[in-house]
């Protein structure tokens, strides 16, 4: 009986082992499961890629709308300030006909060289220049832009300030490598103008250079050449155009402005005149088509 009992126990174990072995997946089943898992992971990756792409597109659209809003605010600000300026200026109204005649019928040349020749004896600008760049995922080109800016000559001191809108690339890393001031405004709804005014108290420079991300001017003296006419009171601002400068031809002051339209390192540049009416030249349309704005440090980014 004992032998029979042991035999039955052995048979049961064998049967159990055979059943367990039968439950093990075959090689085909394992391969199928692997392929199914790969498909699942691929779909998950596609979903995440689509999700982040939509997120980036939404952020980009939000940025575009913020810029449009900033332009509208700028237009309102310009119109409001200019109207107040005109309505409160008796002499401006009194002399308007004379200025109109001067601009439309008299073509007086300006005896001034706006773009200074560069040589070893140039006078260094004994001031700090603050460069402000608004960024959002500028990519690898941003590092190249910073390298070019650091090579600027003819300037005593250069300060670079990055106003970032939530970049997810290496923007912050590149800024730190160049000892630039990095200001994170990811969750901030301020327009560029409002952001500028917010950081103004901490800006060291006597002159401000507002430049688009990744904009490179192929010259080591373009900032120097942009500031000298402002320093010598021959201009209130220097604008580099990203589009055809011929838009200035549509303004009523073209005769006065055409002699101020020059080139610096193959870039189209306009030096705005330093006179009481200069504010009217700061048309939002013209500023929209600019990629660099150089001016004295002042409380409002768009006004003189």
For each residue, the residues with C-beta under 8 A, 3 or more apart:
1: 4 5
2: 5 6
3: 6 7
4: 1 7 8
5: 1 2 8 9
6: 2 3 9 10
7: 3 4 10 11
8: 4 5 11 12
9: 5 6 12 13
10: 6 7 13 14
11: 7 8 14 15
12: 8 9 15 16
13: 9 10 16 17
14: 10 11 17 18
15: 11 12 18 19
16: 12 13 19 20
17: 13 14 20 21
18: 14 15 21 22
19: 15 16 22 23
20: 16 17 23 24
21: 17 18 24
22: 18 19
23: 19 20
24: 20 21
25: 29 30 33
26: 29 30
27: 30 31
28: 31 32
29: 25 26 32 33
30: 25 26 27 33 34
31: 27 28 34 35
32: 28 29 35 36
33: 25 29 30 36 37
34: 30 31 37 38
35: 31 32 38 39
36: 32 33 39 40
37: 33 34 40 41
38: 34 35 41 42
39: 35 36 42 43
40: 36 37 43 44
41: 37 38 44 45
42: 38 39 45 46
43: 39 40 46 47
44: 40 41 47 48
45: 41 42 48 49
46: 42 43 49 50
47: 43 44 50 51
48: 44 45 51 52
49: 45 46 52 53
50: 46 47 53 54
51: 47 48 54 55
52: 48 49 55 56
53: 49 50 56 57
54: 50 51 57 58
55: 51 52 58 59
56: 52 53 59 60 137
57: 53 54 60 61
58: 54 55 61 62
59: 55 56 62 63 136 166
60: 56 57 63 64 136
61: 57 58 64 65
62: 58 59 65 66
63: 59 60 66 67 136 165
64: 60 61 67 68
65: 61 62 68 69
66: 62 63 69 70 189 191
67: 63 64 70 71 191 192
68: 64 65 71 72
69: 65 66 72 73 191
70: 66 67 73 74 191 192 193
71: 67 68 74 75 284 288
72: 68 69 75 76
73: 69 70 76 77 191 193
74: 70 71 77 78 193 284 287 302
75: 71 72 78 79 284
76: 72 73 79 80
77: 73 74 80 81 193 300 302 303
78: 74 75 81 82 279 282 283 284 302 303
79: 75 76 82 83
80: 76 77 83 84
81: 77 78 84 85 279 303
82: 78 79 85 86 279 280
83: 79 80 86 87
84: 80 81 87 88
85: 81 82 88 89 92 279
86: 82 83 89 92 93
87: 83 84
88: 84 85
89: 85 86 92 93
90: 93 94
91: 94 95
92: 85 86 89 95 96 276 277
93: 86 89 90 96
94: 90 91
95: 91 92 98 99
96: 92 93 99 100
97: 100 101
98: 95 101 102
99: 95 96 102 103 277
100: 96 97 103 104
101: 97 98 104 105 106
102: 98 99 105 106 108
103: 99 100 106 252 253 255 256
104: 100 101 252 255
105: 101 102
106: 101 102 103
107: 255
108: 102
109: 259
110: 259 260
111:
112: 229 234
113: 116 117
114: 229 234 235 260 262 271
115: 225 262 263 264 269
116: 113 122 224 225 228
117: 113
118: 122 154 221 224 225
119: 122
120:
121:
122: 116 118 119 154 224
123:
124: 154 155 156
125: 129 154 155 156 207 224 227 228 231
126: 156
127: 155 156 157 205 206 207
128: 156 157 158 159 204 205 206
129: 125 152 155 157 158 159 205 206 207 208 209 223 227
130: 159 160 161 203 204 205 207 208 209 297
131: 149 158 159 160 161 209 211 223
132: 161 163 196 199 203 208 209 210 211
133: 145 160 161 162 163 211 212 213
134: 163 164 165 192 195 212 213
135: 138 142 162 163 164 165 167 171 213
136: 59 60 63 164 165 166 167 213
137: 56 167 168 169 171
138: 135 141 142 145 167 169 171 213 214
139: 142 169 214
140: 143 144 170
141: 138 144 145 214 216
142: 135 138 139 145 146 170 171 174 213 214
143: 140 146 147 170 174 177
144: 140 141 147 148 214 216
145: 133 138 141 142 148 149 213 214 215 216
146: 142 143 149 150 160 174 175 177 178 180
147: 143 144 150 151 178
148: 144 145 151 152 216 217 218
149: 131 145 146 152 158 160
150: 146 147 158 160 178
151: 147 148 220
152: 129 148 149 155 158 220 221 222 223 224
153: 220 221 224
154: 118 122 124 125 221 223 224
155: 124 125 127 129 152 158 223 224 227
156: 124 125 126 127 128
157: 127 128 129 204
158: 128 129 131 149 150 152 155
159: 128 129 130 131 181 203 204 205
160: 130 131 133 146 149 150 175 178 179 180 181
161: 130 131 132 133 180 181 183 199 203
162: 133 135 171 175 180 181 182 183
163: 132 133 134 135 183 185 192 195 199
164: 134 135 136 167 171 172 175 182 183 184 185 186
165: 63 134 135 136 185 186 188
166: 59 136 184 185 186 187
167: 135 136 137 138 164 171 172
168: 137
169: 137 138 139
170: 140 142 143 173 174
171: 135 137 138 142 162 164 167 174 175 182
172: 164 167 175 176 182 184
173: 170 176 177
174: 142 143 146 170 171 177 178
175: 146 160 162 164 171 172 178 180 181 182
176: 172 173 179 180 182
177: 143 146 173 174
178: 146 147 150 160 174 175
179: 160 176
180: 146 160 161 162 175 176
181: 159 160 161 162 175 202
182: 162 164 171 172 175 176
183: 161 162 163 164 195 199
184: 164 166 172
185: 163 164 165 166 188 190 195
186: 164 165 166
187: 166
188: 165 185 195
189: 66
190: 185 194 195 198
191: 66 67 69 70 73 194 195
192: 67 70 134 163 195 196 301
193: 70 73 74 77 196 197 300 301 302
194: 190 191 197 198
195: 134 163 183 185 188 190 191 192 198 199
196: 132 192 193 199 200 210 301
197: 193 194 200 299 300 301
198: 190 194 195
199: 132 161 163 183 195 196 202 203
200: 196 197 203 297 299
201:
202: 181 199
203: 130 132 159 161 199 200 208 297
204: 128 130 157 159
205: 127 128 129 130 159 208 297
206: 127 128 129 296 297
207: 125 127 129 130 227 230 231 294 295 296 297
208: 129 130 132 203 205 293 294 295 296 297 298
209: 129 130 131 132 223 226 292 293 294
210: 132 196 292 293 294 301
211: 131 132 133 215 291 292 293
212: 133 134 215 242 291 292
213: 133 134 135 136 138 142 145
214: 138 139 141 142 144 145
215: 145 211 212 240 242 291 292
216: 141 144 145 148
217: 148 222 240 264 265 267 292
218: 148 265 266
219: 222 225 264 265
220: 151 152 153
221: 118 152 153 154 224 225
222: 152 217 219 225 226 264 265 267
223: 129 131 152 154 155 209 226 227 294
224: 116 118 122 125 152 153 154 155 221 227 228
225: 115 116 118 219 221 222 228 264
226: 209 222 223 229 230 238 240 264 269 292 294
227: 125 129 155 207 223 224 230 231 238 294
228: 116 125 224 225 231 232
229: 112 114 226 232 234 235 238 271
230: 207 226 227 233 234 235 236 237 238 274 294 295 296
231: 125 207 227 228
232: 228 229
233: 230 274
234: 112 114 229 230 271 274
235: 114 229 230 238 260 271 272 273 274
236: 230 272 273 274 278 295 296 304
237: 230 271 272 282 293 294 295 304
238: 226 227 229 230 235 269 270 271 272 292 293 294 295
239: 269 270 272 286 287 290 292 293 294
240: 215 217 226 264 267 268 269 290 291 292 293
241: 244 245 247 267 268 269 270 289 290 291
242: 212 215 289 290 291
243: 247 289
244: 241 247 268
245: 241 248 261 268 269 270
246: 249
247: 241 243 244 250 251 285 286 289
248: 245 251 254 257 258 261 270 286
249: 246 254 258
250: 247 254
251: 247 248 254 257 281 283 286
252: 103 104
253: 103 256 257 280 281
254: 248 249 250 251 257 258
255: 103 104 107 258
256: 103 253 259 260 273
257: 248 251 253 254 260 261 270 272 273 281
258: 248 249 254 255 261
259: 109 110 256
260: 110 114 235 256 257 270 271 272 273
261: 245 248 257 258 268 269 270
262: 114 115 269 270 271
263: 115 266 267 268 269
264: 115 217 219 222 225 226 240 267 269
265: 217 218 219 222
266: 218 263
267: 217 222 240 241 263 264
268: 240 241 244 245 261 263
269: 115 226 238 239 240 241 245 261 262 263 264
270: 238 239 241 245 248 257 260 261 262 286
271: 114 229 234 235 237 238 260 262
272: 235 236 237 238 239 257 260 278 281 282
273: 235 236 256 257 260 278 281
274: 230 233 234 235 236 278
275: 278
276: 92
277: 92 99 280 281
278: 236 272 273 274 275 281 282 304
279: 78 81 82 85 282 303 304
280: 82 253 277 283
281: 251 253 257 272 273 277 278 286
282: 78 237 272 278 279 286 287 302 303 304
283: 78 251 280 286 287
284: 71 74 75 78 287 288
285: 247 288 289
286: 239 247 248 251 270 281 282 283 289 290
287: 74 239 282 283 284 290 293 302
288: 71 284 285
289: 241 242 243 247 285 286
290: 239 240 241 242 286 287 293
291: 211 212 215 240 241 242
292: 209 210 211 212 215 217 226 238 239 240
293: 208 209 210 211 237 238 239 240 287 290
294: 207 208 209 210 223 226 227 230 237 238 239
295: 207 208 230 236 237 238 298 304
296: 206 207 208 230 236
297: 130 200 203 205 206 207 208
298: 208 295 303 304
299: 197 200
300: 77 193 197 303
301: 192 193 196 197 210
302: 74 77 78 193 282 287
303: 77 78 81 279 282 298 300
304: 236 237 278 279 282 295 298
